[in-house]
């Protein structure tokens, strides 16, 4: 009887993997209902990561401006859909292996007078982007005052700015722009996707120094997901060529 009680006491449940979700991310990366994550790529990948770790998952929606603070103070274990190049305090936290790629493209209205195939062809443009994010290849244009940066907090507001003529072009991920186009087919019919790839970056998960799950354990789980094809199966439902 005592031995059974000892075994029961020693069989502790795995702690929840607390995944931070930036409220500035748009569908299909995240689908929010108020401050609750209800769908999207981050939810599916996060749930699959939890299953692989044999751990419950808790999604915590965080203001974009507070994501790094939440990682630093340990109120979340990880935040994904990011990369050290986009993260101001990258050296303070750990990083997993690549999870999936994020490709940023340029979109305009169809009457736009030029085809944008290089960064220099963005000169003179009012460029709509998400506030708080870094766009390394475009920064020289803004710093040299050769183009104007126009910040919006999320993609639907960026697209509204484009439709109303507040900006000439927008830069965002293919995944998010594809989802917006599917949800707004009438407006999307007047959009033009340009050939310029602004960036193609592997997304990774930033790992809090206080995370209950180590970088090595997370890397092992992501590797298992790659090997069993679960990442590919999830991505296939979201990518641009599946519109």
C-alpha angles and dihedrals in degrees: 000000000000090000091052091050090049091052092048092050092050095051098087121179117245112262117252116267102234108211118192117220118199110226090217092067114101136207131321090028091052135001112201133193102195105308094338127097108230104165149340141098095301091054094049094045092044093051091048090049089052092050090050091050090044087233135125115250128225118192114207117192110218133184110256089239091055100044095096092045090052090052093045095050094043098241086130128033099213143357118202134189087068141099134206090250090061095043120086095203096039095139092056095063140047125254132213126217119275115300102182137326126265114205118195118206139177122249131186138162114281095251090064105134099225142042108238111217101146138039091246089061088066089067113121092019130125099231119203115211140156112275116243095029127109122231102190098185093050098042094089090060092053095042090051091046089239091128137017124244114216114190126209126175097232144008100261089058090047090053091047089052089052094048092049096046097249089125134025098216139003130216119211142129121294090233094057096041091049091053092048090051092051091050094046106036097160093054092039091059088073095051130103124204110209125216095240114110103206092190141344109200134169109240116226136176120257108223121211117234084234095049117140087220121060125227090247093053091047091048090051091052093048089049090053090050090052092049096048092046097240095127091051093047091052094045092050089067093056111034125115097249090059094065 
